[in-house]
Amino acid sequence: MKKHIKLFEPVIDSDDVEAVVNVLKSGWLAHGPVVEAFEEEFAKYVGVEYAATVSNGTMALALALKALGVGIGDKVLVPDYTFIASATSAMLIGASPIFIDVDYKSFNISIEDVLKKVEEIDVKAIVAVHLFGHPADIKALRDIASDKRIILVEDAAQAHGAEAWGKKVGSFGDAAIFSFYATKNMTMGEGGIVVSDNKAVIEKVRLLRNHGQIARYVHDELGWNFRVTSIQAALGRTQLKKLDKLNELRRQNANMLSNLLNGIEDIELPYEAPWAKHVYHLYTIKLGSRKIRDCIFNCMNSRNIEVGIHYPIPLHKQPVFQKLGYKECCPSATLLSERELSLPVHPKLCEEDLKYIASSFTECLGVCRAVP
Ligand SMILES: Cc1ncc(COP(=O)(O)O)c(C=O)c1O
């Protein structure tokens, strides 16, 4: 029996354990200097001036939008093909997501469709999701946003360390957010961060995440508790130190898998734009049909290889949005939801694992093609 291969696996080394234990021993568990040190280090890594940690990526996106002035009734463009939080964060602050189709090849928001929509309606903000670790065409989005005076927020929840035109994602928008959920390229268990060159935006996020408090028990505006702990931040600091190394391993694994799968008919391997550095939060391929995709999903899982479907339903078709009256749209997102399959490339895999994934995939494809 071959070993169980997971789709996601956090890399926790002795330095992570030691850092967390040191915080526990220090007795200073809540927000404090360790959190502030992590914020400084993360901002520096991304290449921006400021950062504010928030309890998770969902709240980071909601607070970033709010801090930038997005509010009740505002229209926010969101790709139709992403994790639901890219859209629901805007709704948390009273704004309405408008779903935009994606580019079939890259899975990311279609520039053509954004250009059309900004001519049709009054758009307040664009959420640029760097899906699966591959940057959206952020230069084009930056140009559109600047030209039309639209707020641009990068949702880099899946793209720590990814680059576009040699610059880290997170440094293009008016603000950007990252998630540190347990499956991400670096983790704090749960956690999120807002980064920006705009000091006022980050100061606002800091107020919103901490009861609007400007001095002890003096609350200048409405705020809540969306802070992280020093325990989480200690893990964030050690994880950040190895992020580049872990991303490199993901890239090597993705390359190896692509070489092993290259040339197989009817599958489309992940794409990396010439200007992009993909960090393979997920290695996502496209199959010829939903039937083949679902069959391979079952076949691989039955062989102890976890594979995933990201995402089985485009956002506009989600029951929550159907109930709100969202209309049919976005043919590429719909097609991708039927054809996408995620294969493991996380840093803990070895060459033998990748060969086993590729050979099992080829066998499963053969089995599934034969199914009438
Ligand atoms: C694209 C995207 N945006 C936002 C989020 C929300 O992050 P969190 O789970 O930390 O709330 C996620 C999380 O998976 C995500 O993948």
The ligand as a Tripos MOL2 file, in Angstrom:
@<TRIPOS>MOLECULE
LIG
   16    16     1     0     0
SMALL
NO_CHARGES

@<TRIPOS>ATOM
      1 C1         -8.6780   33.9180   -2.6760 C.3       1 LIG1
      2 C2         -9.0050   33.9490   -1.2120 C.ar      1 LIG1
      3 N1         -9.4370   35.0940   -0.6600 N.ar      1 LIG1
      4 C3         -9.7300   35.1930    0.6490 C.ar      1 LIG1
      5 C4         -9.5740   34.1110    1.5000 C.ar      1 LIG1
      6 C5         -9.9610   34.2460    2.9340 C.3       1 LIG1
      7 O1         -8.9150   33.9650    3.8160 O.3       1 LIG1
      8 P1         -9.2040   33.3250    5.2570 P.3       1 LIG1
      9 O2         -9.5270   31.8840    5.0620 O.co2     1 LIG1
     10 O3         -7.9210   33.5270    5.9970 O.co2     1 LIG1
     11 O4        -10.3190   34.0830    5.8600 O.co2     1 LIG1
     12 C6         -9.1110   32.9040    0.9820 C.ar      1 LIG1
     13 C7         -8.9520   31.7400    1.8480 C.2       1 LIG1
     14 O5         -8.8410   30.6150    1.4560 O.2       1 LIG1
     15 C8         -8.8290   32.8070   -0.4080 C.ar      1 LIG1
     16 O6         -8.3990   31.6610   -0.9610 O.3       1 LIG1
@<TRIPOS>BOND
     1     1     2 1
     2     2     3 ar
     3     2    15 ar
     4     3     4 ar
     5     4     5 ar
     6     5     6 1
     7     5    12 ar
     8     6     7 1
     9     7     8 1
    10     8     9 2
    11     8    10 1
    12     8    11 1
    13    12    13 1
    14    12    15 ar
    15    13    14 2
    16    15    16 1
@<TRIPOS>SUBSTRUCTURE
     1 LIG1         1 GROUP 0 **** ****
